[in-house]
Amino acid sequence: MTIRSYTTYQGPIREAIHRFKYQKDIALCESLAIYLIELFNRYKWEVDLILPVPLSKERKKERGYNQSFLLARPLSLHFMLPISTKAISRTIHTNTQVGLSAQQRTENLTQAFQAQPSLVAGKRILLIDDVATTSSTLTAIARTLVGAGAKQIFALTLARSVLQSHTHQEVQQNTQP
């Protein structure tokens, strides 16, 4: 799986993602999606299907929307690529990943996703999410998709968390797409 993020999860982009995700400011969606469109355009990956990272039914009901779907939709429309919310689903309501270690995040997601082989087999898939912290969610989904016959997995996120101990120069090197 190839993962690319537009920027690091700090400053104004962090504030915008928080407003969009936790304060129901969905008006930010199109402005944020422009960054994903720019990023996807930069790589020119051959993709057959766009999949937003799914939420559990409980989390979607609590939030009222899936922020990843709202980010993926403008990308789908711009590049005229199909988008599916049925190809991958979250079958287990997991605890929030916020505050968990990398190992805890991986354990939290064990068996959490289910793919529909009839929708993903042989496809080159682009996953969309808002933030990659340890990338455990994207990795768990990619494993599930590959197990269901997906040909290739790419992922785009608006932002990527960085360890606090990195210097500015290291952060720039580690976040260059």
N, C-alpha and C positions, 0 to 999 in steps of 0.2 A: 504494500500500500504506500502510496505517495501522499503526504500531507503537506499542504502549504497554508500559511496564515498571512493575512494582510499586514498585521502589525503586532506589537506586544500589547498585553492586557494591562494598560496603565493610562493614566491621564484622561483626556477627553473621550477616547474611544471606550474606556472602561466605564466612565460615567454614562455614556450614551447606551451602552449595552445594558447596564443596570436599569436605566429608565425604561428601555424597551422591554426587558425581560421581567422585571419585578414590579414596575410601577405602571404597567399596561399602557405605555406610551407607544402604541403601534404606529403612530404617525412617523416615527423614526425609521420604520422598516425600509422604505424605498431609498432613503439616504444611505443607510447602512449597506443595503444590497448592491449599491453602485460599486462599493469596494470589492465585493465578490465578483461582480461582472468584470471589473478591471483585472483582477487577479486571474480569473479563468481565461480571459482574452490573452493574457501574457503567455500562458503555457500552451494554448492550442491543443489540449488533450482531446483525443477522439473518445467521445462518451456517447453511450446509447441511452442512458437513463439517469435521472437525478433523483436521489433519495434524501429527504431531510431526516435527520436523526429523530427517531420517534420518541414520544413521551408515553409514560404509562397512562392508562385511562384516568387514574386518580390525579396525577400531576396535571394532565390537560384540563380536567374539570376544575381543579384548584386555580390554575392560571387563566383558563378561559381560551387559550390558543397555544399552538406549538410555534415558538419563535423560530425554530429551524425551518419549518414549512414556509413561514412568512418571508424568510430570507431567500429560500430556494425558488419561490414562485417567480419573482422578477427575473432571476437568472434563466429559468426555464423559458419564460416568454421572450426574453431578449435573444437567446440563442436557438429558439424554436426546438427545444429538447423536451422529451416527455418527462413528467415528474410523477412519482407514485408514492402514495401513503399506505399502500397495501403490500408492497414487495417485502418490507421488513417491518416487524412490529415488536414492541416491548411487551413481553409476556408476563414479566414479573415487575411489580412495583418495588423499586429499590429505594433505599435511603438516598437522600441528596448526597452528591459527591463532594460538596463543599466541606473542607476541613479534613478530608480523609487522606491518608498517605497513598502512595502509588500502589502498594500491595493491597491495601484496604479497598481501593477503587476497583482493582482487578477482581478481587473476591466478591465485591458488591455486585458485579456485573455477570458473574458466572451464570450461564443458562438464561440470561435476561432477554435475549432476542431470538426471534424466529423469522426465517426467510421463507418466501414462497418460491420454490424452485422453478415453477412454470413462468414466473415473472423475471427471474434474474439469471437463469442458466445461459451461459455463453455471452453475457452482457458485460460491457465496460461501464462501470458505475461510478458516479460522482456523489459522494456523501457531503452534506452541508450541515454545519453546526455553527453556533455562535463563538464558543471559546474552546480551545484545546488546552487542558492543564497538563495531564500526564498522557493524554491521548488514549486512555484506557477504554473509553466509550467507543471511539472510532475503531480501535483495534478489535474490540469484542464484536462490533457489527461486521467488520471486514472478515473476521474468521467465520462468522455465521454465513455471510454471503458467499464466500469461497466454498464453504461446505455445501452450499446449495447450488454450486456450479457456476458462480460468477467468474468471468474471465479475468477481469482486472479491476482494481479498486483505487480510486483517487479520493481525496478529501480536501475541502476548503473550509477554513474557519475565518471569522473576522479577526480574531486575536488569539495569541498564544501566551500562556503564562510563562514567566521566567523565574528561575530561582533568585532569591534576593542576594545571594552571595556572588553572583556574576558581576563582572565589571561592565561598564557601558559598552566597551569594545566587544566583549564576549557576547553580550546580548545581541548586538548588531550582527555579528557573524552567525550566531545560532538562529537568527530569525530571518536571514536572507532567504527568500524562496528559491 
